[in-house]
Amino acid sequence: MCGIVGLYLKNSELQSQLGSMFQPMLVEMSSRGPDSAGVAIYRNPVESGQTKFSLAHDDPDFSWETLETELAATLQCSVSIKTVGTHCILVTDADEDKVVRWLKNSQSAPDVLAEIRIVGSGQSIEIFKEVGSPETVYEQFNLSHASGTHMESDTRGWQRKVSCNNNGCTPLQHRSRSVPCAQRFAIQPQFIAPPFAPPWCSH
């Protein structure tokens, strides 16, 4: 089971209130997806020739500054980062495909860049995904104060099955899994994340 909700503000005077207006809409979807949530927000478009990456790491103490330094030195590019909870918004003028290849190849360096997930990329889009109730996820990324043009979200509930053996029947929880809609949209098996429609992958 899942819930999907979106809000597009054509009135520029309301865009500073996007986060606060969207929050009750997302919370209302909790009954349809109480176990995890993902939110895409369109804001702060980058300049021509730049790409904005949404990255994630399970370790809240992960050094995104190390990533910034290594990427800039390796690809000889400009890099800026903004840490948001377990996620990082990275903006660079390096070629997008080269950055993706570098990130994937760097998975073999566990002391520096292992376990990084590429959640999304584009010019305006930022994507945040985590386990927990939709309200908790929203608060974790401080989205209630966010401004922008539009937001979309998908909430997801775990599939629940019953396993029967000689000791009786026991409810089991199985994490929902989804297939990435593009190579830049990576989801690890242990990470419960809602599937997003293809247009979310890059804007």
C-alpha positions as CSV (number, residue, x, y, z in Angstrom):
1,M,0.0,0.0,0.0
2,C,1.2,3.5,-0.7
3,G,0.0,7.1,-0.9
4,I,0.9,9.8,-3.4
5,V,0.5,13.5,-3.0
6,G,1.7,16.6,-4.8
7,L,1.4,20.4,-4.6
8,Y,2.3,22.9,-7.4
9,L,2.2,26.6,-6.5
10,K,1.7,28.9,-9.5
11,N,1.3,31.9,-7.3
12,S,4.9,33.1,-6.5
13,E,3.7,34.8,-3.4
14,L,2.8,31.5,-1.8
15,Q,6.1,29.7,-2.7
16,S,7.7,30.7,0.6
17,Q,5.0,28.7,2.4
18,L,5.3,25.6,0.3
19,G,6.7,23.4,3.1
20,S,4.1,24.4,5.7
21,M,1.3,24.0,3.2
22,F,2.5,20.6,2.0
23,Q,3.1,19.1,5.4
24,P,-0.6,18.4,6.4
25,M,-1.2,16.9,2.9
26,L,1.7,14.4,3.5
27,V,0.6,13.6,7.0
28,E,-2.9,12.8,5.7
29,M,-1.3,10.0,3.6
30,S,0.2,8.3,6.6
31,S,-2.5,5.7,6.8
32,R,-1.7,4.6,3.3
33,G,2.0,4.5,3.9
34,P,3.1,4.6,7.6
35,D,6.6,3.0,7.3
36,S,8.6,5.2,5.0
37,A,8.4,8.4,2.9
38,G,10.2,10.2,0.1
39,V,9.8,13.8,-0.7
40,A,10.9,15.7,-3.9
41,I,11.1,19.4,-3.8
42,Y,11.8,21.8,-6.7
43,R,13.8,24.8,-5.5
44,N,17.0,26.8,-6.0
45,P,17.7,25.9,-9.6
46,V,21.4,25.7,-10.4
47,E,23.2,27.7,-13.1
48,S,23.7,26.5,-16.7
49,G,26.4,23.8,-16.8
50,Q,25.8,22.7,-13.2
51,T,24.1,19.6,-11.8
52,K,22.5,19.2,-8.4
53,F,22.8,15.7,-6.9
54,S,20.8,14.4,-4.0
55,L,23.0,11.9,-2.1
56,A,22.4,9.8,1.0
57,H,24.4,7.8,3.5
58,D,23.2,5.7,6.5
59,D,25.9,7.1,8.8
60,P,24.7,10.5,10.2
61,D,28.3,11.3,11.0
62,F,29.5,10.6,7.5
63,S,32.1,13.2,6.3
64,W,30.5,14.9,3.3
65,E,33.4,17.4,3.4
66,T,35.7,14.5,2.4
67,L,33.5,13.7,-0.5
68,E,33.6,17.4,-1.6
69,T,37.4,17.5,-1.5
70,E,38.0,14.2,-3.2
71,L,35.5,14.9,-6.0
72,A,36.9,18.4,-6.7
73,A,40.5,17.1,-6.8
74,T,39.7,14.1,-8.9
75,L,37.6,15.8,-11.6
76,Q,39.1,19.2,-11.3
77,C,35.7,20.9,-10.8
78,S,33.9,23.2,-8.5
79,V,31.8,21.5,-5.8
80,S,29.6,22.8,-3.1
81,I,27.6,20.8,-0.5
82,K,24.8,21.2,1.9
83,T,24.1,18.6,4.5
84,V,20.5,17.8,5.4
85,G,20.1,15.0,7.9
86,T,21.4,11.8,6.4
87,H,21.4,13.4,2.9
88,C,23.6,15.9,1.1
89,I,22.8,18.3,-1.7
90,L,25.9,18.5,-3.9
91,V,26.2,21.0,-6.8
92,T,29.0,20.8,-9.3
93,D,30.0,21.9,-12.8
94,A,31.5,18.5,-13.6
95,D,29.9,16.4,-16.3
96,E,27.0,14.5,-14.7
97,D,27.9,11.1,-16.1
98,K,31.5,11.5,-14.9
99,V,30.3,12.3,-11.4
100,V,28.0,9.2,-11.4
101,R,30.8,7.0,-12.6
102,W,33.2,8.4,-10.0
103,L,30.7,7.9,-7.2
104,K,30.0,4.3,-8.2
105,N,33.7,3.5,-8.6
106,S,34.4,5.0,-5.3
107,Q,32.3,2.4,-3.6
108,S,35.5,0.3,-3.4
109,A,37.0,2.8,-1.0
110,P,35.2,2.0,2.3
111,D,37.2,4.4,4.4
112,V,36.1,7.3,2.3
113,L,33.0,7.0,0.1
114,A,31.5,3.6,0.6
115,E,27.7,3.2,1.0
116,I,26.8,6.5,-0.7
117,R,23.5,6.4,-2.5
118,I,22.7,8.6,-5.5
119,V,19.0,9.5,-4.8
120,G,18.5,11.8,-7.7
121,S,20.0,14.5,-9.9
122,G,18.9,17.5,-12.0
123,Q,18.8,21.3,-12.0
124,S,16.1,22.0,-9.5
125,I,15.0,18.8,-7.9
126,E,16.1,17.7,-4.4
127,I,15.0,14.2,-3.1
128,F,14.9,13.1,0.5
129,K,14.0,9.5,1.5
130,E,14.0,7.7,4.8
131,V,12.3,5.1,6.9
132,G,9.8,6.2,9.6
133,S,6.4,7.8,9.6
134,P,5.9,10.5,6.9
135,E,5.7,13.2,9.6
136,T,9.0,12.1,11.2
137,V,10.7,12.0,7.8
138,Y,9.4,15.4,6.9
139,E,10.7,16.9,10.2
140,Q,14.0,15.1,9.9
141,F,14.8,17.1,6.7
142,N,13.3,20.3,8.1
143,L,11.0,20.6,5.1
144,S,8.2,22.4,7.0
145,H,10.1,25.7,6.5
146,A,11.0,25.0,2.9
147,S,10.2,27.2,0.0
148,G,10.0,26.3,-3.7
149,T,7.7,25.9,-6.6
150,H,6.3,22.4,-6.0
151,M,6.6,19.2,-3.9
152,E,5.7,15.6,-4.5
153,S,5.8,12.7,-2.1
154,D,5.2,9.0,-1.9
155,T,4.5,7.2,1.4
156,R,5.0,3.4,1.7
157,G,3.9,0.7,4.1
158,W,5.6,-2.6,4.6
159,Q,4.0,-5.7,3.1
160,R,2.8,-8.0,5.9
161,K,2.5,-11.7,5.5
162,V,1.9,-14.6,7.8
163,S,4.4,-17.5,8.2
164,C,3.0,-20.8,9.5
165,N,5.1,-23.6,10.9
166,N,4.8,-26.2,13.7
167,N,4.8,-23.5,16.3
168,G,1.8,-21.7,14.8
169,C,1.4,-18.6,12.6
170,T,3.5,-15.5,13.1
171,P,3.1,-12.2,11.2
172,L,6.1,-11.2,9.3
173,Q,7.1,-7.8,7.9
174,H,8.7,-7.6,4.5
175,R,10.3,-4.4,3.3
176,S,8.9,-3.1,0.1
177,R,11.4,-2.8,-2.7
178,S,11.3,-1.0,-6.0
179,V,13.2,-0.9,-9.2
180,P,15.2,2.3,-9.9
181,C,13.7,4.4,-12.7
182,A,17.2,5.4,-13.9
183,Q,20.8,4.6,-13.1
184,R,21.0,7.9,-11.2
185,F,18.2,6.7,-8.9
186,A,19.8,4.1,-6.7
187,I,18.0,2.2,-3.9
188,Q,19.8,-0.3,-1.7
189,P,17.9,-3.4,-0.5
190,Q,18.2,-2.6,3.1
191,F,16.8,0.9,2.5
192,I,13.0,1.2,2.4
193,A,12.2,3.8,-0.2
194,P,9.1,4.5,-2.2
195,P,9.2,4.3,-6.0
196,F,9.0,7.5,-7.8
197,A,7.6,8.1,-11.3
198,P,10.2,8.6,-14.0
199,P,9.7,12.4,-14.3
200,W,11.1,12.7,-10.7
201,C,14.5,11.4,-11.7
202,S,15.9,14.5,-13.3
203,H,14.4,18.0,-13.5
